């Protein structure tokens, strides 16, 4: 399965330096990839009798003329500056959106991608694989991980088709090579401008290539000058003003490769006279600068390089404009800290002063602080940090989630002040604040939170603490409590006690005929309220009448549930226990029939009545008669009243006594 390799700057450098020579043969420039023809890869064998045999030297293509086959796997390394990173979230590096995007690209292209985080927080990306896969992966990485810009380049309308190429192959190759999106106007559109979308570096490369294609198709003169790239800034001038002036004065078009493109070739196109004039002017500038200039090298921390370069390289252009000195920076993906200044000797000093001033104009400092303390340092609604940034607005303060550091960036003096203030806040908080972590099974988390957060909000308010309970999706049992040291311990103890109670919780079902449910609950729930008051820790749930269920559920601490169950069973027994009149009737039946009658025990759920005796006394066809005096139903066995059951909910009227022996017996049959 594919994976994204995340490298530290140190391991990245070690990895690159550890490549063998044969590994490096596959590392070709991004705009070059030689593919041998069939005849070059498999030349014909020499024929017999050739002179080469006698001399001992092969005369065929199998001799010294054979071209080596380059490795089919190549590696490209490029850099994404911090300001151009699309994702700058605070998630752990290698686990956020950047890693997900790289995994997706690897699956789609088959290339292998390794990421490392540079000291300046930029991304170093190494892509390895076959040429086609690497190009496609690089294009997708740039499109999805770097912020995009756009620019236009105007060339004659008749040259557009040469940019597109046969079946669009040239355009596709150019987009892959520069990792850009190139939009060419339709043939019916009169516009001559081609829009390029991508990174600043990619746009410069694409623009240069398009101008070269146009120049090659131009019927006018074309001149190519191979001049050391180190002297290109002097020919271009600060902010490209000099080369623009040359173009206007001579009428020739001058194309200088951008700094990111390692090419020495400058292309001049136009009328023959204009081209010749431009070539002479450019050569004169080059020769003059090569004769007069010298270089000095200085070491500056890599983290400060971006301040010397400035946004879009503007600071380098300002130094060139002010002093006439070119400042050559090492590649961003290189670990080198050496900066080369090239110019006239008397101007190198002022330029060096400006370089140091720019490097020190912005300072980056890291303050150590426990990760759990970050939100307290920030303060409620950001009030602590807000107070600092109001006083020192040019200081940028960044908190990295999960890391025990705070990054401060800005003017040196202001950063130092901000650093002192933040360290004081940290020192104060470490004295006043504490934290504790407790492992609690995730199944109890929702009960700790309570309905609408009632339980956890009460604990937070009561103990003045912050309690972080992980989301269900995190599948974590770790609960973190932060705040006042004493409050943290009290909150921790209460959470543990709540869990212990829940672990001891039991559920018990009682079988109670549904016809008794309303009686047990009582009018407006008064009777069941008495039970709940007696057993406050027990939850009693009656089924909905529409369910026609006899199950009453008890839930709570084990001991309390058992006590409550026994209490309810007594109430139920009273509801089904025979009345005194029923007992009297039963006794009379025993005497007159000479039988033994066993009623169900008090705690039994059985409704079975057992009659023991002689068959003639105990077995007969029963029939029932309703007593008009007390509204009792009397069942007769062998003409003897046996079972008495009330048929009305109202008791007999006062003063009216029913004697079953006087109840009129119906005639037999």
N, C-alpha and C positions, 0 to 999 in steps of 0.2 A: 504493500500500500504506500502511496506517495506521502511524503511529509515535508514540511518546511524546516530547513536547518537554520537555527538562529545562532549567529556567531557574535562573540564579543569582539571589539576592535583588536585585542591582542591575539585571540585565536584566529581571527580573520587574516591578520598579517602573517601569522605562523603558517597557516594553511597555504597562503600564496607563496611564501618563501620556500615551503617544503615540496613544491611541485618539481617533478623530475624534468629533465630536458625533453624527453620524448613527450611528456604531457604538454609542455609549452608549445610544441610544434603545432598543436591544434588551436592555439590562441591567435587568431588572425584578426587584423583590424576589421571593424564592423562594416566597412565599405569595400572589403576585399575578401574573396573566398575563391581560390583557384580550384577548378574542377577539371582534371585531365580528360583529354579525348580518348576514345577507344584505342587508336593507334599509338598514342603516347603511353597509355597504361599497358598495352599488350603489343609491342613492336614485333615485326616478323623476325624469325630466326635467320642467321647468316647462311648464305649458300656455300656449298663446298667449293673449294678451290679459289676462294677470294684471296686477294693479297693480304688481307688482314690476318689470315691464318699463319702465313709465313713470318710475318713480323711479330706475331704474338699479341697484336693489338686488335681487338674486334673493330670491324669497320661498319657494322650495322648499328641500328638503334639500341642494340643491347649493350653498347659500349658506353663511353663516357657521356654521350649525348642524352642519355635517358634522364627524364625529369622526375624527381622524387614525388611520390604520391603523398599528398598532405593528409593529415588525420581527418577522418570524417566527423569527429566530435570536436566542437570548438567551445571556447569559454569566453564570455564577455563580462566585463565588470563596469558598472556605471553608478553614478551617485545622484541621489535625490536630495537637494538642499532642504533644510528645515522649513524655509518659507514656502517651498513648493510641495511639501507633503500634504496630501489630501486628508489623511487621518492623523490627527494630533491628539487623540483621546489619552486619558490617563491610565488605561488598562495596562496590565503587565505586558511588556514587549514580547512579541512572538505568540501572543494568545488573542490578539484583538482582530480588528477588521483586516489589517494588512496581511496577517497570516492566512486568514480565510480566503482573501483574494488570491494570494499566491498559490494556495492549494488548488483552487478552482482553475487557475491558469495552467498549472502543471498537468492537471487531468485533461485539459482541453488541447494542450500543445505537445505534451510528452517531454518537455524540457525540465531540467532540474534547477530549482531556484534556492539560493541561500541568501539570507538577510543578515545584516549586522548593523548595529547602531553606532554611528560615529560619535566622537566627543562633542561635536557641535549639534548633536541630535538629528543630523541628516541620516539618510538611509544609504548604505552601500549594498548593492544588489549584484550577485554573481549568478549568471545564467549559463548552464552547460547543456549541450546536446547537439544534435545535428543542426546544420546551418539554418535550414528552413524553420525548424522548431524554435531555435534561439531567436530568430528574427520575429516570428509571430509572438512568442512569449514576451519579448522586449517591448513590442508595440502595445500589447495588452497591459503590461505593467505600467508603462508610461501613461497610457490613457486612463487607467483605473487608480493608480497610486499617486500621480502627480497632478497638481492643479493645471488647468489648461489656459493658454492664451491664444491669440490669433493675430495674423498679420497678412498683408497683401503684397504681391509682387506683380508688376505690370510688364508683360512682354508682348510683342506683336501677335495679333490674333492668329496669323498663319503659322506661328510656332507652337500653338497649343497642342496640335495633334502629335508633335514629336515628344511632348511631355507625357502624353497619354500612351503612345506606343501602340504596337500591333496588339489588338484584342485587349488593350488596357494593361499589358504586361509591364511596360516601363513605369507607368504610374504606380502600379501595385508594388513593384520593386523599390521605387523611391519612397513610398509610404513605409514599407518595412524597414528600409535602411535608416530612415530618419525618425521613425516612430511618431509620425504625424498623420493628420488627415488633410488631404489636399483636394479642394473643390475647384474644378475648372468650369467656367461658364459654358453653357450649351452653345452649339454652333449658331443658333438663331439669336443668341444674346450678343449685342455689340460690345459688351465690356471686354477689356483686355486684362483685367485684374484677376489673378489667381489667389484664392484665399487658402491660407495654411493655418491649421489649428493643432496645437500641441504645446510642448514645453518651450521655453525660450531658446534653449540649446537646439532642440529639434527644428524649430522654425528657422533658425539661422542656417542650419545645414541644408534644409530643404530649399530655402531661398537661394542659397549659393548654387546648388545643383541645377535648379530651374534656370537660373541666369546663364549657367554654362551651356545647358542644352540649347537655349535661345541663341547664345553666341555662336555655337557651332553651326546653327542653321542660318545665321546671318551671312549674307553674300559679301559683306564688307570684310575688311582685314581683321584677322585674329592673331594676337600675340600673347604668348605665354612666357612669363618670367618666373624663374625659380630663384627666389630670394629667401634667405634665412628667416624663419618665422619670428625669431626674436626681434627682428627689425620692422615687422609689419605695423606695430603700433605707431612708429614714427611716420610711416607712409600714410596710414589712415588718419593720423592726427587725433586730438582729443575730440570725443563724441563724433568721430568720422568727418569732421569738418574739412580737413585738408584734402581728403580724397574726393569729397564732393566739390570742392573748389577746383581741383584738377580736372574733374569731369566737365564742369561748366566752362572752364577756360579752353580746354582742348576739344571738347565735343565728343570725346571717346567715353565708352562705358568701362569702368574699372571695377572688377570683382575681386575682393580680398577675402580669403576664407576666414570664417569666424574663429575666435580664439579657441573654441572647443574642438575645432576640426584640425587634426595634426597634418596640415598640408603646407608646403612652402610655395606652391604655385599661385601666382597672381595672373588673372586673365584680363586682357584689354581688347575691346572690340570697337569697331567704328570705321570711319573713312581712313584710308591709308595714311594720309598726312596727319590726321588727328591721332591715330594710334601711334605713329612714330614719335610725335611730339610728347604724348603721354608717357611712352616708354622712356624717352630721354629724361623727362622730369623725374620719373620714379627712380631710375637708375642713379641720377644725381643725388637724390635724397638718400638713397641706400648707401652709396659710396661715402657720402659726407658723414653720415651717422656711424658707419662702420669704422671710419678713420678717427673720428673725434671722441666716440663714447668709450667708456670703460664700465666695469661692473663691480659691485660689492654684494656680499651675501650676509644676511642677518638671520638669526633664529628668533622666531616669534611663536608663542604657544598656538597650537592648532585651533584651539577654541576661539582665538582672537582673529583668525584669518578672515572670517566673514565680515568683520567690522572694517577691515582694510579694503576688502572687495566692494562692500556697500551694496545696496539694492540694485540689482541688474548691472553691477559693475560700475556704478556711477562714481564711487569714491576713487577707484583707480584712474578714471578719466579726469577727475578733478585734480589729482596729483600730477598727471601728465600735462594738463593744461597750465597749471600754476608753475611747474618747475621744468617741464620738458624732459622729465625722467620717466621711463617705462618701468612699471613694477610687475615683475613676473612671479605669479603665485603657483605653488605646486598643485597638482590636481586634487580636488576635494576628496577623492577616494584614496589618496595616498597618505601614508603616515608621516610624510616628511614635513618638517616645520621650517625649512629653509626658504627664504624669500630673496629673490635676486633683483637688485636695482640696476638699471642700465641707463647711462646718460653721460653728459659731460662732467668731468671731475668737479668743477666748481659748483655744480648744481646737485650733486649727489647728497651733500650734507643737508641742505634744506628739505630735499625729498625724504631723506631718512627720518628727519625730525617729524615730518607730517605722517609718515608710516607709523612711528611710535605713538604719536598723538592719537591717531585713529584707533590703533590697537588698544590704547589705554582709555580711550574716550568712553568705552562701554566695558563694564566689568561683570563677570559672572561669578557668583558665590553660591555655595551650597551650605545650608544650615542643617545640622542633624536634629531630628525631632521624631519621637515615636509616632508611628503611623496612626495609632488610635487617638493621638492628641491633636491631630490636624484640624478636626472640625471645631475643637475648642479654641485653637489658635485663631482660626478664621472668625469665630464668634457668631452669635446669633444674627442671622441675616447679613453676615459678613461685616459686622460692625468693627471688629478689631483690625482686620486687614484694610477695611475702608478708611479707617482713621489714618493708617500709615500712607496709603496711596493718595489720600487728599493732601497730605503734607509733602509727599515726594511723588508727584504724578508721573515722572519719567521712569520710575522703577516698576519692572514687571515681576510679579511674584507668582510662582507656579508650584502647586502642590501635586505630587505624583501619587496616585492612589496605590496603597500597598507598599510603598517605599518610605523608608525612614529618613527622608530628606526633603528640604524645601529649597527651590532654586530662585535666586534673585538675579535680575539682569537689568542693567541701566548705567547711567553715568557713575563713575567711580565714587565720588563723594556721597551721592545720594544712596547708593547701594550700601556703603559702609554704615550710614545712619540707619537705614532700614534693617540691616543685619543686627545692629545693637538692640533696636526696639523689639525685634522678633525674639532674640535670645532672652531678653528680659521677660517677655510673655511666657516663653517656654519654662524658664526657671520658676516663675510664680505658679504656673499650672502644675508642674511636677510636685510642688509642695502641697497644693490644695486638691489635686485630683488623683484618682486611682482607677484601676479597672480590674475586673475579674471575669474569668471565663468558666462556664459550667456546661458539662455534657448532659443533655436531656433528650431522650428519645423523641424523634420528630412527631410521633403519633400524639404526643401530649401538647404540642406547640399551640394548636388552635384552642385548646382548653385554657392554656395559660393566657392567651390573648383575650379570650372571652367574647361574648356577643358585642359586635361593633367596637371591639378593643377595650371593653369596660375594665377587665381585670388588669391588663398591662398598663393602661392609662392611670389607673388608681395607684399602682406601684410606683410609676414614674413620678407622679405628683407627690405622693406621700414621702418618698425617700430622696427626691430631687436628683434622680439619676436618669441616664439614658440606657435603654435596654434594646439591643438589636437581636431580633429573632429571625433567622434566615428564612427566605421564601421556600415554599415546598419544592420549587424547581431546582433549588440548590442542593437538595438532598443532604443537608448538613445537620448534625445534632448539636453544634456549638452555639451557645447563647452567650453574648458578650454584654457585660454591665459596666458602665462608665459613669463617673461622677464623684461626689464627695466620698472619701474613704469609708466613713461610717455608714453612709447610705448604701454604698455598694455592698457591704457585708450584710446589712439587714435585708436588702432586696434579694440577694443571693439566697439567704436562709429561707425567706418566704417562698421563693420559687421552688426550692428543693422540697419544702414541706407540702406545697400544693401537689407536686408530682408524687410524693409518697402517699398522699391521700388518694390520688387517682389510681396509683398502682394497687392500692388496697380495695379499690371499688369493685363491687359485685353487682350482678343483675339476677333477680329472682322473679319467676312467674308464678302467680297464684291463680288457680282455677276457681272462678266465682261465677255462678250463673248470672247471665246478663240481667235477669229480672230483679236481682238484688242490687245492681249497681246504683240505681237512683236512690235507693234507701241508704246505702253506705255513704254516698256523696252528701245527701241531705238537701234541704231546700236552700238554694243559692250557695251551695257548697259549704254550708256551716259545719256539718259533721266531719267531712274530710279535712277541713281546715284545722279542726282540733287534733286530728291525727298528725297532720303535717307539722303543727306547732310542737307536738310531742316528740316528733322525730324530724327535726329541721334539716338534717343532712341527707335524708332519704327523699328521692324523687319518686312520686307515685303517679303512674300513667294509666288511665282508664281508656279502653278502646272506644273508638267512635261508634255510636249506636247503629250506624248504617253497616258496620262491619259484621255485626252479629257474632262477636267474639266474646268468649268467657275469660280471656286472659287479662289479668291486671298485673302490670309490670312494676317492680320495685328496683330502684338503682341507687347505690350509695355505698358507704363503708360497710364492709362485710358484717361486722357485729351489729351495726345499726339496722341493716337490712333484715337480719334474722329477728331482732327484737320487734321491728315493725310488722314483719310477717306473722309472728305469733299473736300480736295484738289484733291484727285484722282478722285472723282466723277465729279468735274468740267472738268478735262481732258477728262474723258470718255464722258461727255455731248458734249464737243466740237467735238468729233469724230463722234457722231451720229446726231448732229444738222444739219438741212437743210441749204444748201448753199443759197447765195443771188439769184442765178438763179432759184433754186427750189422755193424760196419764191415768186419770180416774176411770175413764171408759175402758182403757186397756186392762186395768186391774180387774174391773167387773167382768170383762170377757174371760180373763184367765180363770176366775172363780166359777163362772157358770158353765164354761166349756171344759174345764179340767185340762187346760193346755198351758204350755209355756210360750210366752211371746217375747222375742228379743228385738228391741229397737236398735238402730245404728248408734254407735258410740258418738260421743260429743265431737271428737276430732276427725271422724270419718266422713268421706265424701260420698259414701254409699247411701242409696235410698231403699235398700233391701230390708224387709221385715221378715224374721224367721219365726215360724210357728211350729212348736213341737208337741206331740200328744197322740192319742189314739185316732186312727183314721176316721172313725165315725164322728168324733168330736171336732176334728180339724179340717176335714175335707167336705165341701159342699159347694153348691152353686151359689155364689154370692149375688146379692142385689142391693141396691142403694135406695134410701128413703131420706127425704129432706125434712128436718125438724122445723116446724113453723114457729116454734117458740124462740129458738136461738139461732136459726138459720144455719144449723150444722148439718152436714151431710153424713148420714149413718149408714155404714155398709154392714149388712147382715150376713153372717155365716151360720147356716143351719138354724135360722130364725133368731140368732143372737146378734145384737149390735156389736161390731168388732172395731172398725176404724172410724175415727171421727176427724173430719177436716173442715175447716171454716170455708164457707163459700162466699162470705161477705167480708169487706174490709172493716166494717163497723162492729164493735163488741156488742154483746147482748145489752138490752136496756136495763138500767138499775132496778133491782127488786124482782126481776124476772129470772127464775131459776129453772134450768132445764134438767130434768132427770130422764136419762135415756130409757130407764125402765118403764116410764109412764108414756113414752112416745108410742103413739098408736102403730101397731104392726100392720103392715098391709097383708091382705089375704094372700094365701099361697097361690103362686102362678100369676 
